Amino acid sequence: MRVTQRMMVENMKYWLAKRSESLYRAETVNGSGKKVNSPSDDPVSAQQILRDRTTLSAYGQYQSNVSQALNWIEAVNDVYETAYDLLEQAQEIATNQSAGDLETRNELISTMTGIQDQVLDLANTRYGGSYLFSGDQTPTRPFASETTVVGGTAEDIVFELAETASLVEIQIFDQSRTLVRTMTVSGGVAGTNTVTWDGLDDGGLVVEDGVYQYTVSASDSSGGPVASCPTYRGGAASKVIIIGENSSISINNDGGDIFGPALMAISQALSSLEADPFDAADLAEKADILSEALSAFLMDMTDLATAGARLTRAEERMAQLYDAAETRIADLETAEANAAAIEVQTLETAYEVTLETLSQILSRPNLLSLL
């Protein structure tokens, strides 16, 4: 077969294009530091890199979940420790007074009222714009003695009673703390009670729309005080944190379960202190109830510590997996700098030689007419 000048030119054009393409790829590798810049460079490695990058994205989300949960646990733990100290103070007051430590009861009542208010505030702690102890209803304030009036219609009034009551008095205040309505209800049950307010003030006029606060005072058949506290308004579902593929952890943040017994126990001790005549034996019973609340609270604190330890282990494990995936990607993707530079120089030389050869062929007589 005779090799014509046209065939030589076409062959040199082909190799020039191949050299140009190879040089471009080598320069891309040298400039980017990556030996796989597109799937066509190494389809098998490119597929593995894509899988690993998808895995890294998932790991990053898990790490973020764990980090946020650990911060949340730290905030909750601070609340727990403060609330536990306050419960201990309440239990100590009840125990000492019921044992005959005759301090001024008015001072103790004032102290116990302050403890009750502080524990209630802790139960309503906000973190990151949400309530810590509202279960899955984080925008909802867990414990609130309030009702909303819209269009002259008032929400039901709800509250908890420690035991059956013969008489319940409810005082409703507007936002300026002005008393607008006093309601007296015959009878109340142990547990959650619901009372309907018609939205009228004591003069029979419809009150303005807005949020109204209320207080509850209850007494038994003998006129003795019956303890009451706000009803839990949050959700019952636990806080769930996704910490890995098909792996999660649940943390109890049901304020009704965590703070409900404590608030009622404090309220019962306070009612016993306020009773006239004072009954030391009754207060001793309330001291026992406070001890039970303390034990339950300690159990919640222990569960929280266990969850925190598990999340810390998950965080460490996820960091190891993340580093391993990054290393695997680097091994597949990263080019060796010196080798990449030598490759560029070699291909540049080959390209120049091909270009020079084609130039010599094109300079031959009559060859241009063949192109």
Secondary structure as GFF3:
##gff-version 3
##sequence-region A 1 371
A	DSSP	alpha_helix	5	32	.	.	.	ID=ss1
A	DSSP	alpha_helix	43	98	.	.	.	ID=ss2
A	DSSP	alpha_helix	105	123	.	.	.	ID=ss3
A	DSSP	beta_strand	126	127	.	.	.	ID=ss4
A	DSSP	beta_strand	130	131	.	.	.	ID=ss5
A	DSSP	beta_strand	146	150	.	.	.	ID=ss6
A	DSSP	beta_strand	153	154	.	.	.	ID=ss7
A	DSSP	beta_strand	157	161	.	.	.	ID=ss8
A	DSSP	beta_strand	165	173	.	.	.	ID=ss9
A	DSSP	beta_strand	179	188	.	.	.	ID=ss10
A	DSSP	beta_strand	191	195	.	.	.	ID=ss11
A	DSSP	beta_strand	210	219	.	.	.	ID=ss12
A	DSSP	beta_strand	225	226	.	.	.	ID=ss13
A	DSSP	beta_strand	228	229	.	.	.	ID=ss14
A	DSSP	beta_strand	239	244	.	.	.	ID=ss15
A	DSSP	beta_strand	247	251	.	.	.	ID=ss16
A	DSSP	alpha_helix	255	258	.	.	.	ID=ss17
A	DSSP	alpha_helix	260	274	.	.	.	ID=ss18
A	DSSP	alpha_helix	280	333	.	.	.	ID=ss19
A	DSSP	alpha_helix	337	362	.	.	.	ID=ss20
A	DSSP	three_ten_helix	368	370	.	.	.	ID=ss21
###
